[in-house]
Amino acid sequence: MKKVRVKKKRNLRTMITGIVTVAVAVVCAFLYVSRPTELDKLSQSYLDTVDVEKLQQKVETSFESSNQLKDYVVYGETLSLYKDRYGSVKTDKMQGNNIVLRNVMNDSITSFTFNGKVDSGIDLGSLKEGVYELYTYNHYEKERIYFDKAFKAKTITTMRRNKKVKDITFIADKDALKNQEIQLTKNYAFIIVTKHIPKSNVYDVVIDPCGNAMNYSSNSVDIGASTEILDEPTTSLVLAKKVKKELEKQGLKVKILRNENETPGYYGADGRPARAYKAKAKLYLALGASQDENVYAPYMLTSPYTNSGLANTISYVMNKKGLTLYAARTNTTQNMGVLNDSFVEDGDGKVEKYEFYPQLRETGGRATYTGLYGSEMKNEGYKNSYGMYGLYFAYASATNSESVTYYKDNENALAKALVSGIIAYFEV
């Protein structure tokens, strides 16, 4: 009898163990199936996943020293901060200041120096996931940055890196962390970085094959720099396809802004800048030909509102690869073959704030005064947009046979070096 009872106890124990095992397996399977997928994370912020209790302990809600700012500009992947309204004064008081970011979750510090140019602020592409407090220095005294008016900026999406992008939330609001039960005393600025897979409708680079552009003033098509030795519309499109292929090898999503038989101009809802803004690109790369008979090799035009950092990097890469650039530059801070775009002059010869090339002026958003020049005003809808980093690569002169020959002999090498410079600058 005892043996029978022991056997029944063992059977009961085995049965309970089995039930528990099955229950644990079911729970584990449920948790696995219901876990957040990469698609789920597209609608999540880093704040949705953070340890709230730790965040409450780490975030300071008031400061003895603070510094009020009034404006900001986004250009490419750069966020620049201003003491006054952008463009209202020649030299902003933030120029020369360090901007310090503290990731409140791990206390890591990142510092950037703002020198007044729109590509010299906070490098958003370099930031890791986290919640960042923003500081600056005033005579060696560390001050917390806040804004006079509360805001939450439109999300900024960085370039693809290792098949991932980062969504940047820039916010200055007393109630920024209200959902986490943190109440601030001023509109202190935060940058919240969230990493996830990219959305299919967001591009990294747009390429403008210059030529065949509709001129809305004359209602005619501007073919471009076309001669017997070089046809700009055709050559630009061929080069654009080569550059696109090389960029895509690096994991970037690229859009060419016109097809062979299209003639979009630089204004209006279907213009090239409009197509680029809709693609939410970070880099606007124009590929065109010069008509200057003195130009014997390629060169680059960059916005005078920048430090020419991207163009300088490309110039350096091309020099290292033994390629020749036109021996000219606007100033000593630029590498060879790098020139600033010119400013437009009014009827009295007074220099205005608007750049000459629409490929640079109409694509930089607020940073380059998009939609404000001329009587057409057809890009007004983008005057407050985030700017793309604009670069005009003049690959040859259509009036100089030496230049055309050099380009044709080095077309593939130039395309690859151009891409290598872009990849190096953005650290993709």
C-alpha positions in Angstrom: 0.0 0.0 0.0 2.8 2.4 0.8 4.4 1.8 -2.6 1.1 2.7 -4.3 0.7 5.9 -2.3 4.3 6.9 -3.1 3.7 6.3 -6.7 0.6 8.5 -6.6 2.5 11.3 -5.0 5.2 11.0 -7.6 2.6 11.1 -10.4 1.0 14.2 -8.8 4.3 15.9 -8.5 5.2 15.1 -12.1 1.8 16.4 -13.2 2.2 19.7 -11.3 5.7 20.2 -12.7 4.4 19.6 -16.2 1.6 22.1 -15.7 4.0 24.7 -14.4 6.4 24.1 -17.3 3.6 24.5 -19.8 2.4 27.7 -18.1 5.8 29.2 -18.1 6.2 28.3 -21.7 2.9 29.9 -22.6 3.8 33.1 -20.7 7.2 33.2 -22.4 5.6 32.7 -25.8 3.1 35.5 -25.1 5.8 37.9 -24.0 7.9 37.0 -27.1 5.0 37.5 -29.4 3.8 40.7 -27.7 7.3 42.3 -27.4 7.7 45.6 -29.2 8.8 45.1 -32.8 10.9 47.5 -34.8 7.7 48.8 -36.4 6.2 49.4 -32.9 9.2 51.5 -32.0 8.6 53.9 -34.9 5.8 55.4 -32.8 7.8 55.4 -29.5 10.1 58.0 -28.0 13.1 57.2 -25.9 11.0 58.6 -23.0 8.5 55.8 -23.5 11.2 53.2 -22.6 13.1 55.1 -19.9 13.3 54.2 -16.2 11.0 57.0 -14.9 12.2 56.7 -11.3 15.8 57.1 -12.4 14.9 60.0 -14.7 13.2 61.8 -11.8 16.3 61.4 -9.7 18.7 62.6 -12.5 16.8 65.6 -14.0 17.3 68.9 -12.2 14.2 71.1 -12.2 15.8 74.5 -11.4 19.2 76.2 -11.6 20.9 79.2 -10.0 22.4 80.3 -13.4 20.5 80.1 -16.7 20.8 81.6 -20.1 17.8 82.6 -22.2 17.8 82.0 -25.9 15.3 83.0 -28.5 15.8 81.1 -31.7 17.2 78.0 -33.4 17.9 76.8 -37.0 18.3 73.3 -38.4 20.6 72.8 -41.4 21.3 69.3 -42.5 22.1 67.5 -39.3 23.1 70.6 -37.4 21.1 72.4 -34.8 22.3 76.0 -34.1 21.1 78.1 -31.2 20.7 81.9 -31.1 20.5 84.6 -28.4 18.5 86.8 -30.7 16.2 86.0 -33.7 18.1 84.4 -36.5 19.2 87.0 -39.0 18.3 90.0 -36.8 21.9 90.9 -35.9 25.2 90.5 -37.7 27.0 88.8 -34.8 24.9 86.8 -32.4 26.0 86.7 -28.8 26.1 82.8 -28.9 28.9 83.0 -31.4 32.1 81.6 -29.9 30.2 79.9 -27.1 30.4 76.2 -26.2 27.2 74.3 -26.1 27.4 71.5 -23.6 25.0 68.5 -23.6 24.6 66.2 -20.6 22.9 62.9 -21.1 20.9 62.7 -17.8 20.7 58.9 -17.9 24.5 58.3 -17.8 26.0 61.8 -17.1 28.0 61.7 -20.3 29.1 65.1 -21.6 29.2 66.2 -25.3 30.5 69.7 -26.3 30.1 71.7 -29.5 31.4 75.2 -30.4 29.1 77.6 -32.3 31.0 80.0 -34.5 28.1 81.6 -36.1 27.8 79.4 -39.2 24.8 77.2 -39.7 26.9 74.0 -40.0 28.8 74.6 -36.7 26.2 73.9 -34.0 25.1 70.7 -32.4 26.0 67.6 -34.6 22.7 65.7 -34.2 24.0 62.7 -36.1 26.7 62.0 -33.5 24.4 61.9 -30.5 23.6 58.6 -28.8 20.1 57.7 -27.5 19.2 59.6 -24.4 17.7 62.7 -22.8 20.1 65.7 -22.9 20.1 68.8 -20.9 21.6 71.9 -22.7 24.1 74.3 -21.1 26.4 77.1 -22.2 29.1 79.1 -20.5 29.1 82.8 -19.6 32.5 84.0 -18.4 33.4 80.4 -17.2 30.1 80.1 -15.4 28.0 77.1 -16.5 24.4 78.2 -17.3 21.3 76.1 -18.2 19.8 77.0 -21.5 16.1 77.9 -21.6 13.8 79.7 -24.1 11.5 82.7 -23.5 8.6 80.9 -25.2 7.7 77.2 -24.8 7.9 75.0 -27.9 8.3 71.5 -29.2 10.1 71.5 -32.6 9.1 69.3 -35.4 10.9 65.9 -35.3 14.4 65.9 -37.0 15.4 62.6 -38.6 19.1 61.9 -39.1 20.8 60.1 -42.0 20.8 56.3 -42.1 23.8 54.7 -40.2 24.0 50.9 -40.0 20.4 50.7 -41.2 19.1 52.9 -38.4 18.2 56.5 -38.0 17.7 58.8 -35.0 14.6 60.9 -34.4 15.5 64.1 -32.6 13.0 65.9 -30.4 14.1 69.4 -29.5 11.8 70.8 -26.8 11.8 73.7 -24.4 8.8 73.7 -22.1 8.1 73.7 -18.3 5.8 70.7 -19.0 8.2 68.8 -21.2 8.5 66.0 -18.6 5.1 66.3 -17.1 4.1 62.8 -18.0 7.1 61.6 -16.0 5.9 63.7 -13.1 8.8 66.2 -13.4 7.9 69.8 -13.2 10.4 72.4 -14.4 10.6 76.1 -13.2 11.5 77.5 -16.7 11.3 76.4 -20.3 14.5 74.5 -20.1 15.8 73.0 -23.4 16.1 69.2 -23.9 17.2 67.1 -26.8 15.7 63.6 -26.8 17.3 61.1 -29.1 15.4 57.9 -30.2 17.0 55.3 -32.4 14.9 53.1 -34.8 14.6 51.7 -38.3 14.0 54.4 -41.0 10.6 55.2 -42.5 10.4 54.4 -46.2 9.4 57.9 -47.2 12.4 59.6 -45.6 15.5 60.1 -47.8 19.1 60.9 -46.9 20.3 62.5 -50.1 18.6 64.1 -53.1 20.6 64.7 -56.3 19.7 67.5 -58.7 21.0 66.8 -62.2 21.2 70.4 -63.4 20.0 71.6 -66.7 16.5 71.4 -68.3 15.0 73.7 -65.7 11.8 75.5 -66.2 12.2 79.3 -66.1 8.9 80.6 -64.7 9.7 84.2 -65.6 10.0 83.6 -69.3 7.9 80.4 -69.3 10.7 78.6 -71.1 13.1 75.8 -70.4 16.7 76.7 -69.5 18.7 73.9 -71.0 21.8 74.9 -69.1 25.5 75.0 -70.0 25.3 73.1 -73.3 27.8 73.3 -76.1 29.1 71.1 -78.9 31.5 69.4 -76.4 29.2 68.9 -73.4 25.4 68.7 -72.9 24.7 69.6 -69.3 21.2 68.0 -68.9 22.4 64.6 -70.2 25.8 64.6 -68.6 24.4 65.7 -65.2 21.8 62.9 -65.2 24.4 60.2 -66.1 26.7 61.4 -63.3 23.7 61.6 -60.9 23.0 57.9 -61.5 26.6 57.0 -60.8 26.7 59.0 -57.6 23.3 57.5 -56.5 24.6 54.0 -57.0 27.8 54.7 -54.9 25.8 56.3 -52.1 23.4 53.4 -52.0 26.3 51.0 -51.5 26.9 52.9 -48.3 23.4 52.2 -47.1 21.9 55.7 -47.8 18.5 56.3 -49.5 18.9 58.5 -52.5 16.4 60.3 -54.8 17.2 61.9 -58.1 15.0 65.0 -58.6 14.2 64.7 -62.3 13.9 62.1 -65.0 15.4 62.4 -68.5 12.3 64.0 -70.0 11.3 66.2 -67.1 11.9 69.9 -66.8 11.1 70.9 -63.1 12.4 74.4 -62.1 13.5 75.7 -58.8 10.1 77.2 -57.6 6.6 76.0 -57.0 4.9 72.9 -55.7 6.6 70.6 -58.2 10.0 72.3 -58.3 13.2 70.6 -57.4 13.5 72.1 -53.9 9.9 71.2 -53.2 10.5 67.6 -54.2 13.6 67.6 -52.0 11.7 69.0 -48.9 9.0 66.4 -49.4 11.7 63.7 -49.4 12.9 65.1 -46.0 16.5 64.8 -47.2 19.5 66.1 -45.2 21.8 66.7 -48.2 20.9 68.5 -51.5 23.6 67.7 -54.0 23.5 69.6 -57.3 25.6 68.4 -60.2 26.1 71.0 -62.9 28.4 72.4 -65.5 30.1 75.8 -65.6 30.2 78.2 -68.6 33.4 79.8 -67.5 36.1 79.2 -70.2 38.8 79.6 -67.6 37.7 76.6 -65.5 39.8 73.6 -66.4 38.8 71.2 -63.6 35.9 70.6 -61.2 35.1 72.8 -58.3 32.4 73.2 -55.6 30.1 76.0 -54.6 28.9 76.1 -51.0 26.6 78.5 -49.1 28.4 81.5 -47.5 26.2 80.8 -44.4 28.3 77.7 -43.8 31.9 76.9 -43.0 32.2 74.9 -46.2 32.9 71.9 -44.0 31.4 69.3 -46.4 33.1 70.8 -49.5 36.4 71.0 -47.7 36.2 67.3 -46.8 35.4 66.3 -50.4 38.3 68.5 -51.6 40.6 66.7 -49.2 39.5 63.3 -50.3 39.9 64.1 -53.9 43.4 65.5 -53.4 44.3 62.3 -51.5 43.1 60.3 -54.5 45.2 62.3 -56.9 42.2 64.1 -58.6 42.5 67.7 -59.7 40.3 70.5 -58.7 40.2 74.0 -60.1 42.9 76.0 -58.3 40.6 78.6 -56.7 39.0 79.3 -53.3 37.1 82.2 -51.7 39.1 82.4 -48.5 42.0 80.7 -46.6 39.7 78.6 -44.5 38.6 76.7 -47.6 40.5 73.9 -49.4 41.4 74.2 -53.0 38.4 74.0 -55.4 36.0 75.3 -52.8 34.1 78.6 -53.4 31.3 80.5 -51.7 28.2 81.3 -53.6 27.8 85.0 -54.4 25.2 87.3 -52.8 22.7 89.1 -55.0 23.0 92.9 -55.4 20.0 95.2 -55.7 19.5 97.8 -58.4 21.7 100.3 -56.5 24.6 97.8 -56.1 23.8 97.0 -52.4 24.7 93.5 -51.4 21.6 91.6 -50.2 21.4 88.5 -47.9 20.2 86.3 -50.7 22.5 83.9 -52.5 22.7 83.7 -56.3 22.3 79.9 -56.9 18.8 78.6 -56.2 20.3 75.2 -55.7 21.8 76.6 -52.5 19.5 79.4 -51.6 16.1 77.6 -52.1 17.2 74.4 -50.4 18.6 75.6 -47.0 15.2 76.4 -45.5 15.2 79.2 -43.0 19.0 79.1 -42.8 19.4 80.4 -46.4 16.2 82.5 -46.6 14.3 80.1 -48.8 11.3 81.5 -50.6 12.0 85.2 -49.8 14.0 86.3 -52.9 12.5 87.7 -56.1 9.0 88.6 -57.1 7.7 85.0 -57.7 7.8 84.0 -54.0 6.8 80.5 -55.0 8.7 78.7 -52.3 7.2 80.7 -49.4 5.8 77.5 -47.9 9.4 76.3 -47.1 10.7 79.6 -45.6 10.6 78.2 -42.1 11.5 74.6 -43.1 14.6 72.7 -41.8 17.4 73.3 -44.3 19.2 70.7 -46.3 23.0 70.9 -46.5 23.4 72.3 -50.0 26.4 71.6 -52.2 26.9 72.4 -55.9 29.5 70.3 -57.7 30.6 71.8 -61.0 32.1 68.8 -62.7 33.3 70.5 -65.9 33.1 73.7 -68.0 31.1 73.3 -71.1 33.2 76.0 -72.8 36.7 74.5 -72.0 37.7 71.4 -73.9 40.5 70.6 -71.4 38.0 70.6 -68.6 35.6 68.3 -70.5 38.3 65.9 -71.4 39.5 65.7 -67.8 36.0 65.0 -66.6 35.3 62.3 -69.2 38.7 60.6 -68.3 37.9 60.7 -64.6 34.1 60.5 -64.4 34.0 57.3 -62.3 36.8 58.3 -60.0 35.2 61.7 -59.4 31.8 60.1 -58.6 33.4 57.7 -56.1 35.6 60.4 -54.5 32.6 62.7 -54.2 30.7 60.0 -52.3 33.7 59.1 -50.2 33.9 62.8 -49.0 30.2 62.8 -48.2 30.5 59.6 -46.2 33.5 60.9 -44.3 31.9 64.2 -43.5 28.7 62.7 -42.2 30.5 59.8 -40.6 28.1 57.3 -42.1 
